[in-house]
Structures are given as structure tokens and as C-alpha cells.
Amino acid sequence: MPLDGATVQITLVRRSDEIDDRLWQACFPAPLEGRFWYRTLETSNLESQFEFAYGVITARGQPIGIAPCFVHNVPMSLVAPPVAAFFFNTASRVFPSAGYQRTLFLGSPCADEGTVGLVPGVALAEVVDELGAFALATAKSFDAPLVVWKDFAEHDLPALQRLTQAGGFFTIPSYPGTKATLPGKTKEDYFQALSSSHRHNLRKKLRRSRETIELETSVIAQPSDRELGEIFGLFLQTFEKGKTKFERLDRTFFERVRSLEPVRFILQREKATGELVTFMMVLRIGNRLINKFIGLDYRRAGKSYLYFRLFEAALEHAYATGATELQSGQTGYRAKIDLGHALVPLFNVSRHCNPLVNFAYRQIARGVSWKTLDSDLANYLRAHPDAESGTHGK
């Protein structure tokens, strides 16, 4: 359905249920997280962190797309290179607002890739100019001076370049996503597809883990309140260990999400005690299994290699359900690379409403790369220098 020059209009709505479910299904087909996911985020006690909104895109009087948005006060230490982050943190001691930037994002706070959902036949390039203007106007109404297209995939960059060439936006690399392609029919097929060194190291770690702790694995839907308490406790342990914290989820989120049809919880308990030592919350959408959140008991860390045991359980579940791809999200790169994940380049496309600040941010963006974002990525790139091709900000 090419637009052929038709006038594009975008209307702001504040809740996902104000949009017809048929449009959601058309614009966010599997394996994308659809209306169920956005509705859950809206009702999970996240109001103090995010303000959610949606741009409903129409042409010729017909709805043709959905652009999810949210407003968030972003800590500058999360996105700036180390030298700039030090400056912002120091300044925030005198001027607290210097430590964060109120920002309108296009995308989702809890999805691996930013997506503007469009009906089949409509391309992002046909609506990107109108979306750029919509984003700037919406940001102004929310008193957010910065606009960011969050974590958009490399295939969207040609369309988004229209904004960087004429609209004052600039591109900056984001934390890459990770995914593992699942060949064959079983876990052993996956192991055989790994490089010999990765396969040897993985088998060695799994063997040493089994010698250290015996685990029982189960995959459940709709955990009980008691089970949810155990799950949330491990989630908090892992959250506090993480270097990068964008959203902070409380138990309300897990209470809401546990009843969703695509959601399963992979649980691993110590056989001797029955104590929960790992969990992974996954979504099965289309042919993709999405690793959304994990939890590990760090009291048992070290030679127990719990993350590798949890990945093995997720791999077995993925094959058992017929998935052909396991998506594992951002950060934690060292272990994921060892486990055979590929890095998926993602990009933020940004603009500040103040031209002088926008110029300064653009200069800062030139110093951002995978190497500055994450130490594990820096170590990986020293061994694979070609892997970062095309990821620098412009």
C-alpha cells in the first residue's frame, strides 16, 4: 500500500487500548511485542519513571501505523562517554538537573529494538518526515527538550538519514542487541555449530557446574505468589549487579506479566534444598524466544557457572517449542559471545531543541562507540576490530 504522496497525519493518544486491536495486530505482527506488552508496561506501576504515549499514523483517512513513545528523565552517566559523564555527575552536585535529561523516546523502554509499526506495504521512509515533526512537537508538549529514536535497527538507518540530513538529528551507536540462531533440531546441533574453542569452553563450564551443583529445571506459566516472591528476589540481586540500569521494575510488573500467554518462566532449583537459584522470563512470539529478564543467586556465583546452566535450559526450551532464534538483549556481552550470540547493531537518532546544546551533544556523540559503552565490548573488539564497522555516531 504505497502512499504515493498522500497526506500523512499523526494523532497523539495516551493509552494502548485507545487504538484498535486490528491495527496493533497489523503493525506489530510476530515476532514483535504487540499491544499485550505495551498495555502491561502502562499498568505496572512505572508512572514515576515513564510517561507513555502513541502516535497513530493515518493517510487517506485510514490508520496505517503506530509509533510508541515514552518520556523519561535519563541519567547522563548512562549515555555519555566516561569523560563527559564525569562532567555531568560533578555538575549535578550543584545543579541536580544537570545529571539527567528529560527525553521523549520513540520506541519502548523494555524492547530490544525500537519499532514504528506500519501496515504491510508502507515503508518507514514514507512517514519519517512527519514522524520527526510529530516527535519534536510532542516533546515540546511534554517539556522534554531532547528527542531520541531509541535502539533502531541498522535497516532503518536509510530512512532515518532524512532526519539527520535535513532535520538536525544525529546518529549515535547504542548498546548492541544479541541473538543466537538455532540450527537443526536439538541442543547438540547448536553446540556443533559453535566454533571448536567456544564449544570446548562451554562444555567444560557446564561439566564443572554440574560437579558443583545439581539443578532441577522446570518451565512454568503463571507462577504462584510464593514462586513470584522467589523470582523477584533473584531479579533484584541481578538488577543490583548490573552496570546499566534504564528501567527499575518492581513486583507489580511481574504480577501483571505472569498471566500473559506468551510468557514462560524457566526455573532452576538446587536439587538438594529446593531453593531457586536461577530464573529466566521468556516470551515465545512467532519463531523467536525472547530472553526478557533473568535472576541468579550470586551467593553461589563463581565456579557454579549458573548463567551457562540457565542458557542451556533456555536453549532446550527453545528447541522444544520449535523456536529458530533466541534473542538475549543488551549488556552481559562476554558470556553471550562465549555462548555463540551474534551482536546486532542498534542506533539512537537524536536531536535537542536548543541548537547550541544539540551541537555539543553531536560532538559528544562522535566519541561514543561500542568500546566506550561497555568494557566487554572493548575487549571483544580488540580481538575482532572489524566487528564495529559502521557503528560510530554521525
C-alpha positions in Angstrom: 0.0 0.0 0.0 2.5 2.7 -1.1 1.3 6.2 0.0 2.1 7.8 -3.4 2.3 11.3 -1.9 -0.9 11.0 0.3 -1.0 13.4 3.2 0.2 11.8 6.4 -1.3 12.8 9.7 -0.3 11.7 13.3 -2.6 11.9 16.3 -1.3 11.5 19.9 -3.1 9.1 22.2 -2.1 8.2 25.8 -3.1 4.6 26.1 -2.7 1.5 24.0 -6.3 0.5 24.4 -7.4 3.7 22.6 -6.0 2.0 19.4 -8.0 -0.7 17.6 -6.6 -4.1 18.2 -6.7 -4.9 14.5 -4.3 -2.1 13.9 -2.0 -3.4 16.6 -2.0 -6.9 15.0 -1.3 -5.5 11.6 1.5 -3.2 12.7 3.2 -5.4 15.3 3.0 -9.0 14.0 5.1 -11.8 15.4 7.9 -11.8 16.5 7.4 -8.2 17.7 6.0 -7.5 21.1 2.5 -6.1 20.5 -0.4 -4.5 22.4 -0.2 -7.0 25.2 3.3 -5.8 26.1 2.7 -2.1 25.9 -0.5 -2.5 27.9 1.4 -4.4 30.6 4.0 -1.6 30.9 1.3 1.0 31.2 -0.3 -0.8 34.2 2.8 -1.9 36.1 3.5 0.9 38.5 6.0 2.6 36.2 4.4 6.1 36.3 7.2 7.6 38.3 9.7 6.6 35.6 7.9 6.7 32.3 5.0 8.6 30.7 3.7 6.5 27.8 2.1 7.8 24.6 1.4 6.6 21.0 1.3 8.3 17.7 -1.4 6.9 15.5 -0.4 7.4 11.8 -3.1 7.9 9.2 -3.2 8.5 5.4 -6.3 8.9 3.2 -8.4 8.7 6.3 -7.1 5.2 7.2 -4.9 4.2 10.1 -1.6 2.9 8.8 0.8 2.8 11.7 1.6 3.1 15.4 4.6 4.9 16.9 5.1 4.0 20.6 6.6 6.8 22.6 7.6 7.4 26.2 9.1 10.2 28.3 11.9 9.5 30.7 14.5 11.5 32.8 17.7 9.9 31.5 20.8 9.9 33.8 23.6 11.4 31.7 26.0 8.9 33.2 24.1 6.2 31.3 24.6 7.6 27.8 27.7 9.9 27.9 31.3 8.7 27.4 33.3 8.5 30.6 34.9 12.0 30.5 31.5 13.7 29.7 29.7 11.5 32.3 32.2 12.7 34.9 31.5 16.3 34.0 27.7 15.8 34.2 27.9 13.9 37.5 30.1 16.7 39.0 27.8 19.4 37.8 24.7 17.7 39.2 26.1 18.1 42.7 25.4 21.8 42.3 22.7 21.8 39.7 20.7 18.5 40.1 19.0 18.8 36.7 22.4 18.6 35.0 22.6 14.9 36.0 19.7 14.0 33.8 18.0 14.9 30.6 14.2 14.8 30.1 13.8 13.0 26.9 11.0 11.9 24.6 11.8 8.5 23.1 10.3 6.8 20.1 10.3 3.1 20.9 9.9 1.1 24.1 11.8 1.1 27.4 11.6 -2.7 27.6 12.0 -3.9 24.0 15.3 -4.9 22.4 14.7 -2.9 19.2 12.8 0.3 18.6 9.9 -0.1 16.2 7.5 2.1 14.4 4.7 -0.3 13.5 3.4 0.1 9.9 0.8 -1.9 8.0 2.2 -4.1 5.2 3.2 -2.1 2.1 4.0 1.1 4.0 7.7 1.9 4.4 9.3 4.0 7.2 10.8 6.4 4.7 7.3 7.4 3.6 6.3 8.7 7.0 9.6 9.6 8.7 9.4 13.3 7.9 6.0 13.6 9.6 7.2 11.4 12.5 10.2 13.7 13.0 7.9 16.7 13.2 5.5 14.9 15.4 8.2 13.8 17.8 9.5 17.4 18.2 6.0 18.8 18.8 5.2 16.0 21.3 8.5 16.5 23.1 7.7 20.2 23.5 4.2 19.4 24.9 5.9 17.1 27.5 8.6 19.7 28.3 11.2 17.3 27.0 14.0 19.2 25.1 15.6 16.0 23.7 14.1 13.6 21.2 15.6 10.1 20.7 14.6 7.3 18.3 15.7 4.6 20.7 17.6 1.4 19.6 16.6 1.3 16.0 18.0 -1.4 13.7 20.6 -0.8 11.0 18.0 -1.5 8.3 16.1 1.6 9.5 19.0 4.0 9.1 18.5 4.9 5.4 15.0 6.2 6.3 16.2 8.0 9.4 19.0 9.7 7.5 16.4 12.0 6.1 16.2 13.4 9.6 19.9 13.7 10.0 20.4 15.4 6.7 17.7 18.0 6.9 16.2 17.9 10.4 19.2 18.5 12.7 19.2 15.0 14.1 22.4 13.0 14.6 23.1 9.3 14.9 24.8 7.6 17.9 25.6 3.9 18.4 23.6 2.2 21.2 24.3 -1.0 23.1 24.0 -3.8 20.5 21.4 -6.5 20.8 22.4 -10.1 20.9 20.8 -13.1 19.2 21.6 -16.8 18.7 20.4 -18.6 15.6 19.3 -22.1 16.4 20.2 -24.6 13.6 19.0 -28.2 13.4 16.5 -29.7 15.9 18.3 -30.2 19.2 20.7 -28.5 21.6 23.5 -30.7 20.3 23.0 -29.2 16.8 23.6 -25.8 18.4 26.7 -27.0 20.1 28.1 -28.4 16.9 27.6 -25.1 15.1 29.8 -23.3 17.6 33.5 -22.7 16.9 35.6 -25.5 18.4 37.0 -23.3 21.1 33.6 -21.9 22.1 32.2 -25.5 22.1 35.0 -26.8 24.2 34.8 -24.0 26.8 31.0 -24.2 27.0 31.1 -28.0 27.6 33.8 -27.6 30.2 31.9 -24.9 32.1 28.7 -27.0 32.0 30.6 -30.0 33.3 32.2 -28.1 36.1 28.9 -26.6 37.1 27.2 -30.0 37.3 30.1 -31.1 39.5 29.4 -28.1 41.8 25.6 -28.0 42.0 22.8 -30.3 40.9 19.9 -28.5 39.4 16.3 -29.4 38.6 14.8 -27.4 35.7 11.1 -26.6 35.1 9.2 -24.3 32.7 6.1 -22.8 34.1 3.3 -20.4 33.3 1.6 -18.2 35.9 3.8 -18.8 38.9 2.2 -18.7 42.3 2.6 -15.8 44.7 5.3 -17.8 46.6 7.1 -18.6 43.4 6.8 -15.0 42.3 8.5 -13.9 45.5 11.4 -16.1 44.8 11.7 -14.9 41.2 11.6 -11.3 42.2 14.2 -11.8 44.9 16.6 -13.2 42.3 15.7 -10.5 39.8 16.7 -7.8 42.3 20.0 -9.5 43.0 20.8 -9.4 39.3 19.5 -5.9 38.8 21.7 -4.5 41.5 24.8 -6.3 40.0 24.1 -4.7 36.5 26.2 -1.9 35.2 23.5 -0.4 33.1 20.1 0.4 34.6 17.4 2.0 32.4 14.1 0.9 33.9 13.6 -0.2 37.5 10.8 -2.8 37.8 9.0 -3.7 41.0 6.9 -6.8 41.9 3.8 -5.2 40.3 5.3 -5.7 36.9 5.9 -9.4 37.5 2.4 -9.8 38.9 1.0 -8.3 35.7 3.2 -10.1 33.2 2.9 -13.6 34.7 -0.6 -14.2 33.3 0.3 -13.2 29.7 0.0 -16.1 27.2 3.5 -15.7 25.6 5.2 -15.6 28.9 7.0 -18.6 30.5 9.4 -18.8 33.4 12.4 -21.1 33.3 13.2 -22.1 36.9 16.3 -23.9 38.2 16.3 -25.2 41.8 19.1 -26.8 43.7 18.0 -30.5 43.9 19.3 -30.9 47.5 17.4 -28.0 49.0 14.7 -27.0 46.5 16.0 -23.4 46.6 15.5 -21.3 43.5 19.0 -20.4 42.1 18.2 -19.1 38.6 15.3 -18.0 36.5 14.7 -16.6 33.1 11.5 -14.9 31.9 11.0 -15.5 28.2 8.4 -14.6 25.6 7.7 -17.0 22.8 6.4 -14.9 19.8 6.5 -16.4 16.3 9.7 -18.2 15.7 11.6 -16.2 18.3 12.2 -16.9 22.0 13.0 -13.6 23.8 15.0 -13.6 27.0 13.5 -10.7 28.8 14.8 -10.9 32.4 17.0 -13.2 34.4 17.9 -13.7 38.0 20.8 -15.5 39.6 21.7 -16.3 43.2 25.1 -14.6 43.4 25.8 -16.3 46.7 26.5 -19.4 44.6 28.5 -17.5 41.9 31.9 -18.4 40.6 32.6 -22.0 39.6 28.9 -22.8 39.6 28.6 -21.1 36.2 24.9 -20.5 36.7 24.4 -18.3 33.7 25.7 -21.1 31.4 23.3 -23.6 33.0 20.4 -21.1 32.6 21.3 -20.6 28.9 21.4 -24.4 28.4 17.9 -24.6 29.9 16.7 -21.8 27.6 18.2 -23.5 24.6 16.4 -26.7 25.4 13.1 -24.9 25.9 13.6 -23.0 22.6 14.2 -26.2 20.6 11.3 -27.9 22.4 8.9 -25.2 21.3 10.2 -25.0 17.7 11.9 -21.6 18.0 14.6 -20.8 15.5 16.1 -17.8 17.2 16.9 -16.9 20.8 17.1 -13.1 21.4 19.0 -12.2 24.6 19.0 -8.4 24.8 21.7 -5.9 25.6 24.6 -6.0 28.0 26.3 -9.0 29.6 28.3 -9.4 26.3 31.2 -11.5 27.4 29.1 -14.6 28.4 26.7 -14.2 25.4 29.6 -14.0 22.9 31.1 -17.1 24.5 27.7 -18.8 24.1 27.6 -18.1 20.3 25.4 -15.0 20.2 25.9 -12.5 17.3 26.0 -8.8 18.0 23.1 -6.8 16.4 24.0 -3.1 15.8 21.4 -0.7 17.2 21.3 3.1 16.9 19.9 6.1 18.6 18.9 9.1 16.4 18.6 12.3 18.5 18.0 16.0 18.5 18.0 18.6 21.2 15.7 21.6 20.8 18.4 24.0 21.7 20.8 24.4 18.7 23.9 25.0 20.9 23.2 22.0 23.1 22.4 20.0 20.1 25.8 20.9 18.6 27.5 19.9 21.9 25.6 16.6 22.0 26.6 15.9 18.4 30.2 16.4 19.3 29.9 14.1 22.3 28.2 11.5 20.1 31.4 11.4 17.9 33.2 9.9 20.8 30.7 7.2 21.6 31.4 3.7 20.3 30.9 0.1 21.4 34.4 0.5 23.0 33.2 3.4 25.2 29.8 1.9 26.1 31.0 -1.4 27.5 34.3 -2.9 28.7 33.3 -6.4 27.5 32.7 -5.0 24.0 36.0 -3.2 24.1 37.8 -6.4 24.9 35.9 -8.2 22.1 36.7 -5.5 19.6 40.4 -5.7 20.3 40.3 -9.3 19.0 37.7 -8.5 16.3 38.4 -4.9 15.1 36.1 -5.3 12.0 33.1 -6.1 14.1 32.4 -2.4 14.9 32.3 -1.2 11.3 29.6 1.4 10.8 28.7 1.9 14.5 30.1 5.4 15.0 27.8 8.4 15.5 27.3 10.9 12.8 
